[in-house]
């Protein structure tokens, strides 16, 4: 899901609460989300939730104006 603001866009993984990142535009926000995956995996592991690092795909399901 993308939340599009006037200066920044936020990309969020709906199936993984808390995994979201921002960038200047959709592509940069999505890249930031992907780059953050290893750090998010540590949090998921600490919570006892298996995180399929590197085995996911993203579908653009919604855009929200912020």
N, CA, C, O and CB atoms as a CASP TS submission, in Angstrom:
PFRMAT TS
TARGET T0000
AUTHOR 0000-0000-0000
METHOD Language model
MODEL 1
PARENT N/A
ATOM      1  N   UNK     1       0.857  -1.156   0.000  1.00  0.00           N
ATOM      2  CA  UNK     1       0.000   0.000   0.000  1.00  0.00           C
ATOM      3  C   UNK     1       0.904   1.221   0.000  1.00  0.00           C
ATOM      4  O   UNK     1       1.951   1.228   0.647  1.00  0.00           O
ATOM      5  CB  UNK     1      -0.975  -0.003   1.218  1.00  0.00           C
ATOM      6  N   UNK     2       0.499   2.243  -0.722  1.00  0.00           N
ATOM      7  CA  UNK     2       1.243   3.492  -0.759  1.00  0.00           C
ATOM      8  C   UNK     2       0.391   4.623  -0.205  1.00  0.00           C
ATOM      9  O   UNK     2      -0.775   4.775  -0.571  1.00  0.00           O
ATOM     10  CB  UNK     2       1.698   3.813  -2.191  1.00  0.00           C
ATOM     11  N   UNK     3       0.975   5.404   0.671  1.00  0.00           N
ATOM     12  CA  UNK     3       0.345   6.640   1.129  1.00  0.00           C
ATOM     13  C   UNK     3       1.162   7.767   0.522  1.00  0.00           C
ATOM     14  O   UNK     3       2.346   7.927   0.820  1.00  0.00           O
ATOM     15  CB  UNK     3       0.283   6.737   2.720  1.00  0.00           C
ATOM     16  N   UNK     4       0.513   8.545  -0.333  1.00  0.00           N
ATOM     17  CA  UNK     4       1.214   9.548  -1.120  1.00  0.00           C
ATOM     18  C   UNK     4       0.968  10.932  -0.554  1.00  0.00           C
ATOM     19  O   UNK     4      -0.158  11.431  -0.567  1.00  0.00           O
ATOM     20  CB  UNK     4       0.780   9.488  -2.583  1.00  0.00           C
ATOM     21  N   UNK     5       2.030  11.547  -0.056  1.00  0.00           N
ATOM     22  CA  UNK     5       1.961  12.904   0.473  1.00  0.00           C
ATOM     23  C   UNK     5       2.530  13.885  -0.534  1.00  0.00           C
ATOM     24  O   UNK     5       2.960  13.489  -1.617  1.00  0.00           O
ATOM     25  CB  UNK     5       2.714  13.010   1.806  1.00  0.00           C
ATOM     26  N   UNK     6       2.534  15.153  -0.186  1.00  0.00           N
ATOM     27  CA  UNK     6       3.035  16.165  -1.112  1.00  0.00           C
ATOM     28  C   UNK     6       4.554  16.091  -1.285  1.00  0.00           C
ATOM     29  O   UNK     6       5.071  16.494  -2.326  1.00  0.00           O
ATOM     30  CB  UNK     6       2.640  17.550  -0.627  1.00  0.00           C
ATOM     31  N   UNK     7       5.278  15.581  -0.280  1.00  0.00           N
ATOM     32  CA  UNK     7       6.736  15.510  -0.364  1.00  0.00           C
ATOM     33  C   UNK     7       7.294  14.097  -0.253  1.00  0.00           C
ATOM     34  O   UNK     7       8.384  13.823  -0.755  1.00  0.00           O
ATOM     35  CB  UNK     7       7.337  16.356   0.706  1.00  0.00           C
ATOM     36  N   UNK     8       6.566  13.204   0.393  1.00  0.00           N
ATOM     37  CA  UNK     8       7.062  11.844   0.613  1.00  0.00           C
ATOM     38  C   UNK     8       5.952  10.829   0.360  1.00  0.00           C
ATOM     39  O   UNK     8       4.765  11.129   0.490  1.00  0.00           O
ATOM     40  CB  UNK     8       7.613  11.689   2.049  1.00  0.00           C
ATOM     41  N   UNK     9       6.365   9.646   0.002  1.00  0.00           N
ATOM     42  CA  UNK     9       5.454   8.529  -0.184  1.00  0.00           C
ATOM     43  C   UNK     9       5.859   7.426   0.784  1.00  0.00           C
ATOM     44  O   UNK     9       7.044   7.133   0.942  1.00  0.00           O
ATOM     45  CB  UNK     9       5.466   8.020  -1.662  1.00  0.00           C
ATOM     46  N   UNK    10       4.869   6.817   1.429  1.00  0.00           N
ATOM     47  CA  UNK    10       5.126   5.726   2.360  1.00  0.00           C
ATOM     48  C   UNK    10       4.673   4.419   1.722  1.00  0.00           C
ATOM     49  O   UNK    10       3.559   4.323   1.208  1.00  0.00           O
ATOM     50  CB  UNK    10       4.402   5.962   3.716  1.00  0.00           C
ATOM     51  N   UNK    11       5.536   3.422   1.758  1.00  0.00           N
ATOM     52  CA  UNK    11       5.200   2.078   1.295  1.00  0.00           C
ATOM     53  C   UNK    11       5.028   1.202   2.528  1.00  0.00           C
ATOM     54  O   UNK    11       5.873   1.207   3.423  1.00  0.00           O
ATOM     55  CB  UNK    11       6.305   1.499   0.330  1.00  0.00           C
ATOM     56  N   UNK    12       3.935   0.455   2.574  1.00  0.00           N
ATOM     57  CA  UNK    12       3.648  -0.416   3.718  1.00  0.00           C
ATOM     58  C   UNK    12       3.336  -1.821   3.234  1.00  0.00           C
ATOM     59  O   UNK    12       2.678  -2.007   2.210  1.00  0.00           O
ATOM     60  CB  UNK    12       2.471   0.138   4.552  1.00  0.00           C
ATOM     61  N   UNK    13       3.815  -2.807   3.980  1.00  0.00           N
ATOM     62  CA  UNK    13       3.488  -4.206   3.711  1.00  0.00           C
ATOM     63  C   UNK    13       2.296  -4.569   4.598  1.00  0.00           C
ATOM     64  O   UNK    13       2.453  -4.741   5.806  1.00  0.00           O
ATOM     65  CB  UNK    13       4.727  -5.161   3.980  1.00  0.00           C
ATOM     66  N   UNK    14       1.139  -4.682   4.020  1.00  0.00           N
ATOM     67  CA  UNK    14      -0.100  -4.892   4.772  1.00  0.00           C
ATOM     68  C   UNK    14      -0.052  -6.170   5.608  1.00  0.00           C
ATOM     69  O   UNK    14      -0.568  -6.196   6.725  1.00  0.00           O
ATOM     70  CB  UNK    14      -1.286  -4.945   3.818  1.00  0.00           C
ATOM     71  N   UNK    15       0.556  -7.219   5.081  1.00  0.00           N
ATOM     72  CA  UNK    15       0.622  -8.495   5.806  1.00  0.00           C
ATOM     73  C   UNK    15       1.627  -8.484   6.950  1.00  0.00           C
ATOM     74  O   UNK    15       1.654  -9.416   7.754  1.00  0.00           O
ATOM     75  CB  UNK    15       0.971  -9.607   4.851  1.00  0.00           C
ATOM     76  N   UNK    16       2.447  -7.453   7.036  1.00  0.00           N
ATOM     77  CA  UNK    16       3.490  -7.365   8.062  1.00  0.00           C
ATOM     78  C   UNK    16       3.384  -6.031   8.781  1.00  0.00           C
ATOM     79  O   UNK    16       4.058  -5.077   8.393  1.00  0.00           O
ATOM     80  CB  UNK    16       4.901  -7.537   7.440  1.00  0.00           C
ATOM     81  N   UNK    17       2.562  -5.934   9.813  1.00  0.00           N
ATOM     82  CA  UNK    17       2.365  -4.673  10.543  1.00  0.00           C
ATOM     83  C   UNK    17       3.690  -4.077  11.031  1.00  0.00           C
ATOM     84  O   UNK    17       4.535  -4.772  11.595  1.00  0.00           O
ATOM     85  CB  UNK    17       1.432  -4.900  11.735  1.00  0.00           C
ATOM     86  N   UNK    18       3.840  -2.803  10.803  1.00  0.00           N
ATOM     87  CA  UNK    18       5.039  -2.090  11.231  1.00  0.00           C
ATOM     88  C   UNK    18       6.131  -2.020  10.181  1.00  0.00           C
ATOM     89  O   UNK    18       7.070  -1.235  10.316  1.00  0.00           O
ATOM     90  CB  UNK    18       5.584  -2.728  12.445  1.00  0.00           C
ATOM     91  N   UNK    19       6.020  -2.835   9.128  1.00  0.00           N
ATOM     92  CA  UNK    19       7.041  -2.809   8.083  1.00  0.00           C
ATOM     93  C   UNK    19       6.621  -1.769   7.052  1.00  0.00           C
ATOM     94  O   UNK    19       5.845  -2.058   6.141  1.00  0.00           O
ATOM     95  CB  UNK    19       7.230  -4.227   7.421  1.00  0.00           C
ATOM     96  N   UNK    20       7.138  -0.567   7.206  1.00  0.00           N
ATOM     97  CA  UNK    20       6.845   0.513   6.270  1.00  0.00           C
ATOM     98  C   UNK    20       8.053   1.440   6.199  1.00  0.00           C
ATOM     99  O   UNK    20       8.810   1.571   7.161  1.00  0.00           O
ATOM    100  CB  UNK    20       5.564   1.297   6.695  1.00  0.00           C
ATOM    101  N   UNK    21       8.217   2.063   5.075  1.00  0.00           N
ATOM    102  CA  UNK    21       9.331   2.982   4.842  1.00  0.00           C
ATOM    103  C   UNK    21       8.854   4.095   3.921  1.00  0.00           C
ATOM    104  O   UNK    21       7.839   3.959   3.238  1.00  0.00           O
ATOM    105  CB  UNK    21      10.564   2.241   4.229  1.00  0.00           C
ATOM    106  N   UNK    22       9.591   5.187   3.912  1.00  0.00           N
ATOM    107  CA  UNK    22       9.216   6.348   3.106  1.00  0.00           C
ATOM    108  C   UNK    22      10.321   6.690   2.119  1.00  0.00           C
ATOM    109  O   UNK    22      11.487   6.349   2.316  1.00  0.00           O
ATOM    110  CB  UNK    22       8.913   7.556   4.003  1.00  0.00           C
ATOM    111  N   UNK    23       9.926   7.366   1.066  1.00  0.00           N
ATOM    112  CA  UNK    23      10.867   7.855   0.069  1.00  0.00           C
ATOM    113  C   UNK    23      10.207   8.944  -0.745  1.00  0.00           C
ATOM    114  O   UNK    23       9.008   9.189  -0.613  1.00  0.00           O
ATOM    115  CB  UNK    23      11.357   6.715  -0.841  1.00  0.00           C
ATOM    116  N   UNK    24      10.983   9.596  -1.584  1.00  0.00           N
ATOM    117  CA  UNK    24      10.440  10.633  -2.463  1.00  0.00           C
ATOM    118  C   UNK    24       9.915   9.962  -3.725  1.00  0.00           C
ATOM    119  O   UNK    24      10.608   9.897  -4.740  1.00  0.00           O
ATOM    120  CB  UNK    24      11.523  11.716  -2.810  1.00  0.00           C
ATOM    121  N   UNK    25       8.704   9.472  -3.652  1.00  0.00           N
ATOM    122  CA  UNK    25       8.074   8.772  -4.765  1.00  0.00           C
ATOM    123  C   UNK    25       7.912   7.291  -4.463  1.00  0.00           C
ATOM    124  O   UNK    25       8.539   6.758  -3.547  1.00  0.00           O
ATOM    125  CB  UNK    25       8.887   8.958  -6.038  1.00  0.00           C
ATOM    126  N   UNK    26       7.059   6.631  -5.248  1.00  0.00           N
ATOM    127  CA  UNK    26       6.733   5.226  -5.018  1.00  0.00           C
ATOM    128  C   UNK    26       7.939   4.307  -5.148  1.00  0.00           C
ATOM    129  O   UNK    26       8.147   3.432  -4.307  1.00  0.00           O
ATOM    130  CB  UNK    26       5.664   4.788  -5.979  1.00  0.00           C
ATOM    131  N   UNK    27       8.729   4.495  -6.189  1.00  0.00           N
ATOM    132  CA  UNK    27       9.863   3.598  -6.414  1.00  0.00           C
ATOM    133  C   UNK    27      10.869   3.663  -5.276  1.00  0.00           C
ATOM    134  O   UNK    27      11.359   2.629  -4.823  1.00  0.00           O
ATOM    135  CB  UNK    27      10.551   3.937  -7.726  1.00  0.00           C
ATOM    136  N   UNK    28      11.182   4.872  -4.806  1.00  0.00           N
ATOM    137  CA  UNK    28      12.146   5.021  -3.715  1.00  0.00           C
ATOM    138  C   UNK    28      11.581   4.508  -2.392  1.00  0.00           C
ATOM    139  O   UNK    28      12.314   3.950  -1.576  1.00  0.00           O
ATOM    140  CB  UNK    28      12.558   6.485  -3.572  1.00  0.00           C
ATOM    141  N   UNK    29      10.293   4.695  -2.185  1.00  0.00           N
ATOM    142  CA  UNK    29       9.667   4.174  -0.963  1.00  0.00           C
ATOM    143  C   UNK    29       9.689   2.650  -0.962  1.00  0.00           C
ATOM    144  O   UNK    29       9.982   2.035   0.063  1.00  0.00           O
ATOM    145  CB  UNK    29       8.214   4.686  -0.832  1.00  0.00           C
ATOM    146  N   UNK    30       9.383   2.041  -2.095  1.00  0.00           N
ATOM    147  CA  UNK    30       9.401   0.581  -2.189  1.00  0.00           C
ATOM    148  C   UNK    30      10.824   0.049  -2.021  1.00  0.00           C
ATOM    149  O   UNK    30      11.029  -0.965  -1.354  1.00  0.00           O
ATOM    150  CB  UNK    30       8.814   0.119  -3.536  1.00  0.00           C
ATOM    151  N   UNK    31      11.804   0.721  -2.618  1.00  0.00           N
ATOM    152  CA  UNK    31      13.192   0.291  -2.459  1.00  0.00           C
ATOM    153  C   UNK    31      13.632   0.391  -1.003  1.00  0.00           C
ATOM    154  O   UNK    31      14.336  -0.484  -0.501  1.00  0.00           O
ATOM    155  CB  UNK    31      14.116   1.129  -3.347  1.00  0.00           C
ATOM    156  N   UNK    32      13.217   1.456  -0.329  1.00  0.00           N
ATOM    157  CA  UNK    32      13.542   1.609   1.095  1.00  0.00           C
ATOM    158  C   UNK    32      12.906   0.484   1.911  1.00  0.00           C
ATOM    159  O   UNK    32      13.520  -0.029   2.846  1.00  0.00           O
ATOM    160  CB  UNK    32      13.065   2.986   1.619  1.00  0.00           C
ATOM    161  N   UNK    33      11.687   0.104   1.562  1.00  0.00           N
ATOM    162  CA  UNK    33      11.004  -0.996   2.249  1.00  0.00           C
ATOM    163  C   UNK    33      11.792  -2.299   2.079  1.00  0.00           C
ATOM    164  O   UNK    33      12.002  -3.034   3.043  1.00  0.00           O
ATOM    165  CB  UNK    33       9.559  -1.165   1.707  1.00  0.00           C
ATOM    166  N   UNK    34      12.219  -2.573   0.863  1.00  0.00           N
ATOM    167  CA  UNK    34      12.999  -3.781   0.579  1.00  0.00           C
ATOM    168  C   UNK    34      14.338  -3.745   1.318  1.00  0.00           C
ATOM    169  O   UNK    34      14.757  -4.744   1.903  1.00  0.00           O
ATOM    170  CB  UNK    34      13.231  -3.928  -0.941  1.00  0.00           C
ATOM    171  N   UNK    35      15.000  -2.598   1.289  1.00  0.00           N
ATOM    172  CA  UNK    35      16.297  -2.458   1.961  1.00  0.00           C
ATOM    173  C   UNK    35      16.185  -2.658   3.469  1.00  0.00           C
ATOM    174  O   UNK    35      17.144  -3.093   4.106  1.00  0.00           O
ATOM    175  CB  UNK    35      16.893  -1.085   1.669  1.00  0.00           C
ATOM    176  N   UNK    36      15.048  -2.352   4.034  1.00  0.00           N
ATOM    177  CA  UNK    36      14.827  -2.449   5.476  1.00  0.00           C
ATOM    178  C   UNK    36      14.465  -3.870   5.919  1.00  0.00           C
ATOM    179  O   UNK    36      14.440  -4.150   7.118  1.00  0.00           O
ATOM    180  CB  UNK    36      13.729  -1.488   5.893  1.00  0.00           C
ATOM    181  N   UNK    37      14.186  -4.759   4.984  1.00  0.00           N
ATOM    182  CA  UNK    37      13.732  -6.117   5.306  1.00  0.00           C
ATOM    183  C   UNK    37      14.637  -6.858   6.294  1.00  0.00           C
ATOM    184  O   UNK    37      14.113  -7.475   7.222  1.00  0.00           O
ATOM    185  CB  UNK    37      13.627  -6.918   4.045  1.00  0.00           C
ATOM    186  N   UNK    38      15.959  -6.831   6.146  1.00  0.00           N
ATOM    187  CA  UNK    38      16.789  -7.556   7.123  1.00  0.00           C
ATOM    188  C   UNK    38      16.615  -7.042   8.556  1.00  0.00           C
ATOM    189  O   UNK    38      16.641  -7.829   9.502  1.00  0.00           O
ATOM    190  CB  UNK    38      18.254  -7.453   6.727  1.00  0.00           C
ATOM    191  N   UNK    39      16.439  -5.750   8.718  1.00  0.00           N
ATOM    192  CA  UNK    39      16.224  -5.193  10.058  1.00  0.00           C
ATOM    193  C   UNK    39      14.852  -5.601  10.591  1.00  0.00           C
ATOM    194  O   UNK    39      14.709  -5.902  11.776  1.00  0.00           O
ATOM    195  CB  UNK    39      16.353  -3.653  10.035  1.00  0.00           C
ATOM    196  N   UNK    40      13.853  -5.610   9.727  1.00  0.00           N
ATOM    197  CA  UNK    40      12.515  -6.021  10.140  1.00  0.00           C
ATOM    198  C   UNK    40      12.511  -7.503  10.520  1.00  0.00           C
ATOM    199  O   UNK    40      11.803  -7.908  11.442  1.00  0.00           O
ATOM    200  CB  UNK    40      11.490  -5.749   9.015  1.00  0.00           C
ATOM    201  N   UNK    41      13.300  -8.307   9.812  1.00  0.00           N
ATOM    202  CA  UNK    41      13.374  -9.741  10.106  1.00  0.00           C
ATOM    203  C   UNK    41      13.851  -9.988  11.533  1.00  0.00           C
ATOM    204  O   UNK    41      13.390 -10.925  12.185  1.00  0.00           O
ATOM    205  CB  UNK    41      14.307 -10.442   9.114  1.00  0.00           C
ATOM    206  N   UNK    42      14.766  -9.159  12.021  1.00  0.00           N
ATOM    207  CA  UNK    42      15.259  -9.292  13.399  1.00  0.00           C
ATOM    208  C   UNK    42      14.119  -9.059  14.387  1.00  0.00           C
ATOM    209  O   UNK    42      13.987  -9.783  15.374  1.00  0.00           O
ATOM    210  CB  UNK    42      16.418  -8.295  13.669  1.00  0.00           C
ATOM    211  N   UNK    43      13.302  -8.051  14.118  1.00  0.00           N
ATOM    212  CA  UNK    43      12.164  -7.747  14.991  1.00  0.00           C
ATOM    213  C   UNK    43      11.164  -8.903  14.968  1.00  0.00           C
ATOM    214  O   UNK    43      10.675  -9.327  16.015  1.00  0.00           O
ATOM    215  CB  UNK    43      11.474  -6.426  14.556  1.00  0.00           C
ATOM    216  N   UNK    44      10.864  -9.407  13.781  1.00  0.00           N
ATOM    217  CA  UNK    44       9.923 -10.522  13.664  1.00  0.00           C
ATOM    218  C   UNK    44      10.448 -11.749  14.410  1.00  0.00           C
ATOM    219  O   UNK    44       9.693 -12.422  15.112  1.00  0.00           O
ATOM    220  CB  UNK    44       9.673 -10.865  12.181  1.00  0.00           C
ATOM    221  N   UNK    45      11.742 -12.039  14.257  1.00  0.00           N
ATOM    222  CA  UNK    45      12.334 -13.192  14.943  1.00  0.00           C
ATOM    223  C   UNK    45      12.245 -13.030  16.458  1.00  0.00           C
ATOM    224  O   UNK    45      11.937 -13.985  17.171  1.00  0.00           O
ATOM    225  CB  UNK    45      13.801 -13.376  14.517  1.00  0.00           C
ATOM    226  N   UNK    46      12.513 -11.824  16.947  1.00  0.00           N
ATOM    227  CA  UNK    46      12.427 -11.551  18.379  1.00  0.00           C
ATOM    228  C   UNK    46      11.011 -11.792  18.895  1.00  0.00           C
ATOM    229  O   UNK    46      10.816 -12.242  20.024  1.00  0.00           O
ATOM    230  CB  UNK    46      12.860 -10.110  18.677  1.00  0.00           C
ATOM    231  N   UNK    47      10.022 -11.484  18.046  1.00  0.00           N
ATOM    232  CA  UNK    47       8.619 -11.685  18.416  1.00  0.00           C
ATOM    233  C   UNK    47       8.176 -13.135  18.218  1.00  0.00           C
ATOM    234  O   UNK    47       7.039 -13.487  18.532  1.00  0.00           O
ATOM    235  CB  UNK    47       7.727 -10.759  17.598  1.00  0.00           C
ATOM    236  N   UNK    48       9.077 -13.977  17.698  1.00  0.00           N
ATOM    237  CA  UNK    48       8.732 -15.377  17.474  1.00  0.00           C
ATOM    238  C   UNK    48       7.938 -15.617  16.209  1.00  0.00           C
ATOM    239  O   UNK    48       7.268 -16.641  16.074  1.00  0.00           O
ATOM    240  CB  UNK    48       7.964 -15.891  18.630  1.00  0.00           C
ATOM    241  N   UNK    49       8.010 -14.672  15.274  1.00  0.00           N
ATOM    242  CA  UNK    49       7.270 -14.782  14.018  1.00  0.00           C
ATOM    243  C   UNK    49       8.266 -15.030  12.885  1.00  0.00           C
ATOM    244  O   UNK    49       9.156 -14.208  12.667  1.00  0.00           O
ATOM    245  CB  UNK    49       6.421 -13.491  13.746  1.00  0.00           C
ATOM    246  N   UNK    50       8.138 -16.141  12.162  1.00  0.00           N
ATOM    247  CA  UNK    50       9.062 -16.389  11.054  1.00  0.00           C
ATOM    248  C   UNK    50       8.842 -15.376   9.932  1.00  0.00           C
ATOM    249  O   UNK    50       7.711 -15.123   9.517  1.00  0.00           O
ATOM    250  CB  UNK    50       8.888 -17.824  10.516  1.00  0.00           C
ATOM    251  N   UNK    51       9.925 -14.813   9.460  1.00  0.00           N
ATOM    252  CA  UNK    51       9.864 -13.811   8.389  1.00  0.00           C
ATOM    253  C   UNK    51      10.590 -14.369   7.174  1.00  0.00           C
ATOM    254  O   UNK    51      11.785 -14.655   7.252  1.00  0.00           O
ATOM    255  CB  UNK    51      10.495 -12.443   8.842  1.00  0.00           C
ATOM    256  N   UNK    52       9.890 -14.529   6.047  1.00  0.00           N
ATOM    257  CA  UNK    52      10.487 -15.147   4.862  1.00  0.00           C
ATOM    258  C   UNK    52      11.395 -14.169   4.109  1.00  0.00           C
ATOM    259  O   UNK    52      11.038 -13.683   3.036  1.00  0.00           O
ATOM    260  CB  UNK    52       9.389 -15.663   3.929  1.00  0.00           C
ATOM    261  N   UNK    53      12.551 -13.889   4.671  1.00  0.00           N
ATOM    262  CA  UNK    53      13.476 -12.920   4.095  1.00  0.00           C
ATOM    263  C   UNK    53      13.829 -13.281   2.653  1.00  0.00           C
ATOM    264  O   UNK    53      14.340 -14.367   2.377  1.00  0.00           O
ATOM    265  CB  UNK    53      14.746 -12.833   4.941  1.00  0.00           C
ATOM    266  N   UNK    54      13.548 -12.354   1.746  1.00  0.00           N
ATOM    267  CA  UNK    54      13.868 -12.537   0.339  1.00  0.00           C
ATOM    268  C   UNK    54      12.887 -13.380  -0.446  1.00  0.00           C
ATOM    269  O   UNK    54      13.085 -13.595  -1.642  1.00  0.00           O
ATOM    270  CB  UNK    54      15.187 -13.135   0.226  1.00  0.00           C
ATOM    271  N   UNK    55      11.836 -13.863   0.193  1.00  0.00           N
ATOM    272  CA  UNK    55      10.871 -14.717  -0.508  1.00  0.00           C
ATOM    273  C   UNK    55       9.497 -14.084  -0.535  1.00  0.00           C
ATOM    274  O   UNK    55       8.513 -14.736  -0.184  1.00  0.00           O
ATOM    275  CB  UNK    55      10.795 -16.090   0.148  1.00  0.00           C
ATOM    276  N   UNK    56       9.404 -12.836  -0.942  1.00  0.00           N
ATOM    277  CA  UNK    56       8.115 -12.169  -0.986  1.00  0.00           C
ATOM    278  C   UNK    56       7.996 -11.405  -2.286  1.00  0.00           C
ATOM    279  O   UNK    56       8.981 -11.136  -2.973  1.00  0.00           O
ATOM    280  CB  UNK    56       7.933 -11.231   0.219  1.00  0.00           C
ATOM    281  N   UNK    57       6.789 -11.071  -2.592  1.00  0.00           N
ATOM    282  CA  UNK    57       6.514 -10.222  -3.749  1.00  0.00           C
ATOM    283  C   UNK    57       5.553  -9.141  -3.277  1.00  0.00           C
ATOM    284  O   UNK    57       4.849  -9.303  -2.280  1.00  0.00           O
ATOM    285  CB  UNK    57       5.916 -11.047  -4.964  1.00  0.00           C
ATOM    286  N   UNK    58       5.539  -8.057  -4.001  1.00  0.00           N
ATOM    287  CA  UNK    58       4.692  -6.936  -3.609  1.00  0.00           C
ATOM    288  C   UNK    58       3.640  -6.686  -4.675  1.00  0.00           C
ATOM    289  O   UNK    58       3.948  -6.635  -5.866  1.00  0.00           O
ATOM    290  CB  UNK    58       5.533  -5.668  -3.373  1.00  0.00           C
ATOM    291  N   UNK    59       2.411  -6.533  -4.245  1.00  0.00           N
ATOM    292  CA  UNK    59       1.315  -6.155  -5.130  1.00  0.00           C
ATOM    293  C   UNK    59       0.861  -4.765  -4.729  1.00  0.00           C
ATOM    294  O   UNK    59       0.657  -4.486  -3.548  1.00  0.00           O
ATOM    295  CB  UNK    59       0.132  -7.183  -5.062  1.00  0.00           C
ATOM    296  N   UNK    60       0.708  -3.911  -5.697  1.00  0.00           N
ATOM    297  CA  UNK    60       0.249  -2.542  -5.455  1.00  0.00           C
ATOM    298  C   UNK    60      -1.268  -2.592  -5.291  1.00  0.00           C
ATOM    299  O   UNK    60      -2.000  -2.596  -6.281  1.00  0.00           O
ATOM    300  CB  UNK    60       0.672  -1.566  -6.630  1.00  0.00           C
ATOM    301  N   UNK    61      -1.744  -2.632  -4.037  1.00  0.00           N
ATOM    302  CA  UNK    61      -3.166  -2.842  -3.789  1.00  0.00           C
ATOM    303  C   UNK    61      -3.953  -1.576  -3.499  1.00  0.00           C
ATOM    304  O   UNK    61      -5.172  -1.558  -3.675  1.00  0.00           O
ATOM    305  CB  UNK    61      -3.329  -3.773  -2.658  1.00  0.00           C
ATOM    306  N   UNK    62      -3.286  -0.515  -3.058  1.00  0.00           N
ATOM    307  CA  UNK    62      -4.040   0.687  -2.711  1.00  0.00           C
ATOM    308  C   UNK    62      -3.124   1.901  -2.669  1.00  0.00           C
ATOM    309  O   UNK    62      -1.934   1.799  -2.370  1.00  0.00           O
ATOM    310  CB  UNK    62      -4.747   0.509  -1.361  1.00  0.00           C
ATOM    311  N   UNK    63      -3.707   3.047  -2.975  1.00  0.00           N
ATOM    312  CA  UNK    63      -3.013   4.328  -2.873  1.00  0.00           C
ATOM    313  C   UNK    63      -3.877   5.254  -2.024  1.00  0.00           C
ATOM    314  O   UNK    63      -5.074   5.405  -2.272  1.00  0.00           O
ATOM    315  CB  UNK    63      -2.730   4.949  -4.292  1.00  0.00           C
ATOM    316  N   UNK    64      -3.267   5.861  -1.039  1.00  0.00           N
ATOM    317  CA  UNK    64      -3.982   6.807  -0.185  1.00  0.00           C
ATOM    318  C   UNK    64      -3.319   8.165  -0.307  1.00  0.00           C
ATOM    319  O   UNK    64      -2.093   8.270  -0.279  1.00  0.00           O
ATOM    320  CB  UNK    64      -4.005   6.332   1.297  1.00  0.00           C
ATOM    321  N   UNK    65      -4.119   9.189  -0.439  1.00  0.00           N
ATOM    322  CA  UNK    65      -3.584  10.553  -0.463  1.00  0.00           C
ATOM    323  C   UNK    65      -3.433  11.031   0.962  1.00  0.00           C
ATOM    324  O   UNK    65      -4.376  10.967   1.750  1.00  0.00           O
ATOM    325  CB  UNK    65      -4.502  11.515  -1.277  1.00  0.00           C
ATOM    326  N   UNK    66      -2.244  11.513   1.297  1.00  0.00           N
ATOM    327  CA  UNK    66      -1.987  11.957   2.665  1.00  0.00           C
ATOM    328  C   UNK    66      -1.836  13.449   2.768  1.00  0.00           C
ATOM    329  O   UNK    66      -1.616  13.973   3.860  1.00  0.00           O
ATOM    330  CB  UNK    66      -0.760  11.297   3.202  1.00  0.00           C
TER
END
